[in-house]
Amino acid sequence: RKEVEQDPGPFNVPEGATVAFNCTYSNSASQSFFWYRQDCRKEPKLLMSVYSSGNEDGRFTAQLNRASQYISLLIRDSKLSDSATYLCVVNIDGGGGADGLTFGKGTHLIIQP
Amino acid sequence: NAGVTQTPKFQVLKTGQSMTLQCAQDMNHEYMSWYRQDPGMGLRLIHYSVGAGITDQGEVPNGYNVSRSTTEDFPLRLLSAAPSQTSVYFCASSYESLPGGGEQYFGPGTRLTVT
């Protein structure tokens, strides 16, 4: 059974702090990984892909640990606008179709002033 | 580009009624899909299509039909609405050629309530 697990939170974090959360996946054959952001009552949007070597986009850093089967997202110098739900997405078969994707239930992040 | 559009934004149905949720994309994406999102359940795949004329079932297909007569449109039909189908429905599209599934582009969603 495909499974992607996330801590639902909420994570309450003061503005300017660094926050990190993980996502674990059960299928060792998983080939690609993504973080999506979903604002309240909005559609999910791609935040960043997660590469084997890790990758950084401004204040956001994503890491992949294949041995332990988890990915992580680190947000530095958090802003009020970072408040959202962050969805972990895992692609098992590497194709472009939705059938290979499994979405986590999301981690809810609240940045407090 | 308008991206992925969905209509209606909100809908209330009575049990047993049928309706069609519309989805269209103008990015010439081959892949399109329908998800439902329920509290505590995450996004679950209902049906998907890998190109015009080709559709397949996802994780939760019962009670729904789809067709894909053009690359642009992918309507979702509720055959006989039930309260269990109360949910937020998202349509999404993606490129076929990108490895790893590429980026899923989501529409703004349809909030459906079945009474």
Interface residues (C-beta under 8 A of the other chain):
Chain A: P8 Q31 S32 F34 Y36 K42 E43 P44 K45 L46 S49 L87 V89 N91 G94 G95 G96 G97 A98 D99 G100 L101 F103 G104 K105 G106
Chain B: E30 Y31 S33 Y35 G40 M41 G42 L43 R44 L45 Y48 V50 D56 G58 F90 A92 S94 Y95 E96 S97 L98 P99 G100 G101 G102 E103 Q104 F106 G107 P108 G109
